């Protein structure tokens, strides 16, 4: 999937407006912890990302891993693909399709791609450099073959359940050693996300 340096050399990062803004590792606007009832959203001129959140119901311990949940829609008009996700807080990422590691996840034009509840498809962030507690925020950057990089803030879930922050962080390694997301791990997730019907 290439190095961060090679990705950044293509062009400057595109910072986007998301549904909730926060400082890295902090909380939006300061004050009380804010956890949205749904994942945050972000977009570039050619990519729309919805319901983006980190599946970490008890947080993530240093060296641990967690799955990134999202829907992605390619508005590019041609073929595109997700090629990786980076963050200052993690050492690596793993993309999966059909339960197997891949170097890219195709994004057909105009079709929502389910990387939230998709069977064997998703993104795992690995090698956390420091502990991330439940209900905290972190910065991630999503990289694509043709579209601009999208940088945004996401919250560690389950969504809408900040009381889980008191639980200890997960230290479990990626399942089976493959790093492929096995499906949502947040049994306490308070809602079931329907697949978008309007392409967003």
N, C-alpha and C positions, 0 to 999 in steps of 0.2 A: 504493500500500500504506500510505500515511499516514506521519506522522512518529512518531518514538519517543515524543515528548511526548504525542501523542494516544493512543497505545497505552497508555502508562502511566497516563493519566488515567482509564481504565476501572476500574482497580483495582490494588492492590499486586501486585508480582511474586510468583509462587509459587515458592519455592525448594524443590527436590526432592532426594531421596536418590538418588544414582546409584551404578552398580556400582563406580566408583573415584573418590575425592575428591581434589582438588588445588587448590592456590592458583592464581590467575590467572597464566598464562604460565609456571607452574612444574611441579612434579612432585608426585604424591600422597605426602604424608608426608615429603617431602624425601629426601635421600640419592640412591641410584642412580635413573637414569631408569626409569620404569615404563611399559611399553606393553602394554595388554591384548591378548589373542589374539582378542578380539571387540570390537565397538563397545560403548560404555556404554549403559545403559538409564536411563530416567526416566519418571515418570508423574504425572498429576494425577488428580483424581477422574473425569475424563471422557476423558482422552487417555493412551494408552500409546505410548512411543517406544522402539524397540529398535535395536541395532546402529548406533548413531550415531557417526560419525567424520568427520574432515576428510580428503579425498583429496588429500594433499600429500606424495608420496613423497620429494621433495627439499626440502621446506619451501616457504615462500612469501616472495617478495621484497616490499619496500615497494612499494605501488601495484599489486601482483599480485592474482590471483583464484584461488579454489579451490572445488571442489564439496563440498557437505555431503551425506553418505550416511546414509540412515536408513530404517526402516520406521515407519509410523504407523498406529495403530488408534484409531478413534473409538468410545468407549464411552458417548457422550453419549445415545444413544437417538434422536437426530434428526440432521438434516444439520448438518455443520460443515465448516470449511475452514481450511487453513493459509494465512495471509495475509502472512507475512513472517518473516524471521529477522534479528535484530540482534546486534551485539557491540561492545564498546568498541574492538575492534581493527580493525573494518572500517567503511567508509563507506556501503556499500549491499549490497543483495541482489537476486537475480533468480530468479523462479520460472518453471518451464517445464512444459508438458504437450505431448506430441506434437512435441517439438522446437521449440516456439514460446513466446515469452514470454507469461505470464499474470499477472493480479493476485491470483489465488487458486488453490489446488489443492484441489478437493473431497475431503472425507473422508467417504464413506458410512458409516452406522452399522454397526459390527461387522465391517467388511471391511478387511483389511490393505492399506495403500497402499504400494507399493514405490517408494521414492525413493532406493534404494541402487543397484539394478541395473536399474531400470525403463527401458524404451526411450524416450528423449526426455523423461523426466519427472525432475525433480529441483530442487535448490536450489544456486545459486552465490553465494558470498560475494565481494564485489568491493571494490577499493580498500583493501587492507590498509594500515593506518597505520604499521606497523612490520614488520620481518621476523619470520616464525614458522618456527622450525626443525623438521625432522622429529622426531617423538617428543616434542614439547612440547605443553602443554595450553593451552586458551583457553576463555573463558566465552562462551556464546551464549544468546540468548533466542528461543524460538519463539512466535509470536503466532497466535491463532486467531479466527475470527468469533465463536464463542460460548464456547469453553472458556477457562480461565484461562491466562495466559502461563506457559510452562515455561522456567525458567532452569537451565542445567546446564553441566558442563565436558566438553569433547571433546578428543580427542588427534589430532594430525596424523599420518597414516599414510603408507606401508602399515602395517597393524596387525601387531604382533608382529615387526617388523623394524627395531629401533632403530639398527642399523648403518648405515642409509641417512642418518642424521643428518649424516654427514660429507660428503655430497654437497652441491653448491651449490643454493641455493633457485631454484625456478622463477620465471622472469620473463615467461612466456608470457601474453599477454592472453587474454580469453575467446575461444573458437573462433568464427571467422566474425563476430565483433563482436556477436553476438546475446546472448551470455552464457548460452545454454542448454547444460546439461551434455551432452556428446557420448557419455557412457558412462564407466565407470571408467578412469582414466588410470594406475592403479597396476599396471603389468605384473608387479611383484614381489609383488603381494598374495598371501599364503601360503595362502589358502583360498578356497573357493567357498561363498557364503552361500546356503543353501536358503531358499525362501520359507516363512514360518511356516505350519504347518498347523493350529494350534490357536487362531488369531486373536490370538496374542501374539508 
